[in-house]
Amino acid sequence: MFRVLVINPGSTSTKIAVFDDEKEILKETIRHNHADLQQFDKIIDEFNFRVEIIEKTLKAAGIPIDSLKAVVGRGGLLKPIPGGVFAVNEIMLKDLREAQRGEHASNLGAIIAYNIAGTTGIPSFIVDPVVVDEMEDVARLSGHPLLKRISIFHALNQKASARRAAKELKIPYEEGNFIVAHMGGGISIGAHRKGRVIDVNNALNGDGPYSPERSGDLPAGPLVKLCFSGDYTEKEIGKMLKGEGGLKAYLGTADGMEVQNRVKAGDKEAVLVYDGLIYQVAKFIAALSTVLEGKVDGIVLTGGLAYDTYLTSNIGKKVSFIAKVLTYPGEDEMEALRDGALRVLRGEEEPHDYR
């Protein structure tokens, strides 16, 4: 039996879970109030505060740290790396502490994991952070050398969902071809070829379908005119792209449940805009089928929006001619992190070395 501690830091919470193999024996979302976090100038300064709370939570649950076989943390904003499990090392810790690629609460995941694991000499890992980059060179071309396409996407859930689909279809993930659509506040759709995501849209603030709060692809000419119209600041334009685009811009809300209720109630505007999201997701899935030369073993729909059967069934109608459609709602991030650590502990996968 392998007992694994999973740590997933967020901006206002720290999620932890303990598993004995796949069996969950503890899951806690530790909320941090604003006053507690305000005392810290930078995210890295929250390190001791969060470690102490985690240790207290484990102690209260009767789980000694020396009973653990590994600790796995959510990966942060590192340099681009291939997918898989990475052993936490000093180079990784240095990059996360310096935060040259951006400050984010997830940067604390590896640092906390390494600290807790170090007390007993067990390994610490991260799994498939958002910076996973396996894109082929041809997929990086945008149409102008100053505007390079980059890989930022829901790598953890995409990879975990593709592995789940491969298992259901009884083929190794590393030998299959999948198209995975993660649909949440942002939407990322990736072409997985033999274990590598060779093409994916920038789900943070770039291309792809519009989502509950992001604009996705926009007509370039009108966007340029908007930027130089003098009516909007750079910050306001940024908000249009991320935070106040997509469903929020059209319908005044990024709440998927609210939009779905409006659709069920027959709100014609909500139906049109929601169908537009479905249309764009399906179109992007179909486009990626050409990247895989039509050889697609499965299409996977996942993320929070995948709980809605209206959305998944209508996407399915449009793309099921390509391959079988499998639906795995939600994200299951804690389980995905656990599974990565277990693959290493069981000798099924070698951890990568971050350099």
N, C-alpha and C positions, 0 to 999 in steps of 0.2 A: 504494500500500500504506500502511495505517495501523498503526503499532506502538503498542500500548496496554498500559500497566502497570495491573494490577488489585491492590488492597490490601484485605484483609478481616481486620481485627484481632479476635481473640477474647480471652477472659479469660486463657488460658494459651498462646496461640499467635498468630502473625501469618501468614496465608496470603497469598502473592503469586503472580501469574502474569503472563506477558508473552505477548501475541498479535501476530502479523503478520496483520492482518485476522482471520479466524476460526481461523487456524492457531496452535496452542499451541507456543511455543518454550521456555517455562520454566514450571514449576509447583512451588512449594516450600511446605511447611508448616513454619515456623520455630517450634520449641517453646521456651518460656521456662520455666526451672525456678523453683520457688517462692522460692528464696533471692534470685534476681535481682529478682523483682517485689516482694519484701518491703521493699526499701529505699525504695519509693515510697509516699507517704501517699495520693495520689489517682491516678486513672487518667491524668489529664492530665499528671502528672509523668513518665509512661513515654514521653513523646513522643520525646525525643532518643535514648533507649535503643533504641526500635523503628526510628527512622529510620536510625541507624547500622548496625543489623543488615540492614535492607533494602538499603542502599547497598552494603554488603560483599557481600551475596548477588548483587546485579546485577553487581558488578565481577568476582566469581569466575566468573560465567557468561559473561563477555565481552559484556555488554549495556551500552553507554554510555547515560547518561541523555539525552544530546543526540540519541539516535536515536529517542526516543519522540515521538509526536504528541499524546498525551493521557495523563493519569493519572486513574483513577477509583477512589474509595474507597467502602466500605460506609457508608451513611448511618446516623446516630445518632439519639438522642432529641431531636429538634427539635420545634418547634410543629407542629400538624397542617397538612399540605400535600397538594395533589393529587398524583396519580401522575405519573411521568415522570422526565426527566433534569433535574437542577438544577446550574447552574454554581456552584462554591464561591465565596462572596464573604465580605467582612469581617463582615457581619451574622451569617451562618451560623457563622463561626468563633467569634465572640463568644458566641453561644448555646451552642455545644458546649463551649467552655472554661469557661463559668460553670456548665454542667450543671444548670440550674434544674429541668429535667424528668427528672433522674436521671442517675447516673453509669453508664456502660456502656462496655466496650471499643470498641464500634462507633463511639463518639463520636470516636475517634482517626482513623477512616478518612478523613474529609474534611480534617482538619488535616494529616495526613501527606501526602495527595495534593497539597494546595495547596502545601506546602513543597517537595516534590520537583519539582512542575511549575514552580514559581516560579524555579528555578535556570536554566531555559532559556526561560521565557516561553510555555510551552504551556498549554492549558486544563486545568482539573481539574474533575471532576464527582462527584456522587453519583447513585444511581438507586434509586427506589422504596424508601425506608426503611420501617421498621415503622410509622411514624406517618402513613403515607398515609391521608388521610381524604376520601372522596368520597361519604360517606353522605348520603342524602336526609333532610330534616328529619323526615319521618314515621317513618323507621327509627330515629331517636334516642330515640323515646318508649319508656319501659319499663313504665309503669303508675303511676309516681310521679315528680313533678318533682325530688325530691332524688336520684333514682337514674337518671341519664342514661346511655343506651347509648353507648359510645365505640368508635372504630375503632382497634384494635391487632391487626395480623395479619401473616401471612407475605407481605407485599406484593410483595417482589422475586420470589419463586418463583411466586406466583399470577399476577402480570402476565406473567412470562416464559412460563409454561406456557399461559396463555390465548393469547398471541401465537403460540406454537408450534401450538396447536390450530387457530387461525384460518388459519395458513399451510397446514396439512394439509387443511383443509376448503375452501381456496381462497376465503376471504372476508377482507376487511380486519378487523383486530381492532376498529378504531374503528366498524365497521358491524355487528358481530355481537353476539350474546347468549350468554354462557357462565356455567356454574356450575362453580367450581373448588374442589375439596376438597384442601387441603394436610394430609397426615396424617403427623405426626412425634411428638415428645415432647408437643407441643400440636397441636390440630387447629383449623384455621380454614377456613370454607366461605363463599365470597363469590359474590354475584350481580354479574356483569360485564355492564353494558348499554352498548353502544357506546363501549367504552374506559374506562368508569368503574365502580368497585366501589361500587354504590349501597346495598348492605347486606352486612354481614359480622359474624360473632360476634367478641366480644372473646376472642382466643385466649390471652391472657396469663394472666388469672385470673378470667374472667367466664363468659359463657354458651356455649351450643353443646353438642356431643357430649362425653362423657367421652373421655379420651385415655390414653396410657400413664401419665401422671403428673398429670393435671388432672381435676378433678371435673366441670367443665362445669355445665350446668343442675342445680340441686338444689331439692327442695321447700322453699319459703320458710319456711313455718311451723315445721317441724322444725329447720331451720337456725337460726332465731332462738332457739328453745328451747335448742339446743345451745350457742349463744354465751353465753346467760345462765344456764347450768346450774351454773357455777362449777367444772366439771370440766376445762375447757380454757382456756388463755390465748389472747389474741388471736393471738400468734405461732403457736400450735399449730393454731388454726382456719385461719390463712393457709396453713399447710403442707398441711392437708387439701384446700384448694382448688387449690393449686399445689405440686407436688413429691411429695406423698404421696397423691394422689387417683387416680381412675381404675383402671387395671390394677394399679398399685402397691398401692392400698388393698384391692382384691379378692383379688389373687393373690400379693402380696408382692414383685412385681418389675415394673419399668417397661421391662424388656428385651423388645422386640418379638419378637426371635428366640427367646428362651426360652419365651415364651407360645406362639408358633407351634409350637414343638417339642412342647410339652405338648398342644396341640390335636391334632397328628398322632398322638401316642401314645394318644389317647383319654381324656385327663383331662377328666371330665365338667364339673367346675367351670370349668376353663379354656375349654372349648368354649362354655359358657353366657355367661361374661363377655366373651369375644372376639366372640361373636355379638351380644352386647348393644352393643358398640362399633360393629359393622357396622350393626346396626339403627338406632342413633341417627344415624350419618353419613347413611345413606340417607334417614331421615326428615327430616333438616335440608335435604338436597339437594332433596327433594320440596317442602318448605315454601318454599324460595327460588324454585322454579319458578313459584309464584303471584306473587311479586314481579315476575317477568318476564312475567307474564300468559300463561304457557305457551309463549311464543315463545323457545325455547332451541335454539341451534344446536349446542351440544356440552356434555357434562359431562366435566370433566377430573379425574382422580385422580392425585395427585402426592405427593411427600414420601417419607420413608424407609419407611413402612409399605406404600407402593404396590408395593414389590418382592414382596410376598406375594400370590400368585395366588388363594389361598383367600379373602383379604379382598377383593381387587378384583373377582373373579368373582361373589362373593355380593352385593356392593354393586351390581354391574352388573345382576344379576337383578332387583333391586328397583327400579332407576331407569331402565333402558334404554327403558321405555315413553315416557319424557319426551323423550329425545334420544340421539344416539349417544354412547357412553362411550369416552373416549380415556384411556390410561394412560401417564404419563411418570414412572417411579419416580425417587426422589432429588430433589436440589434444584438442582444445577448453578449455584450462586450466582456463581461466578467468571465463567462464560460469560454469565450474565444481566447482570452489571455490564459486561462487555465489550460486549455487544450494545447496551446503552444508549449507551455512548460512541460506538460505531461509527455508530449512527443519526444522532447529531449531526454527527460528522465527515463523513458522506456526504451531509449536507443533507436527510435524511429526517425529521428532527425538530428543532424549535427548543428549546434549553434554557430552562427556567424560571428566573426571577430570584427568589431567596429574599428575602423582606422581613419 
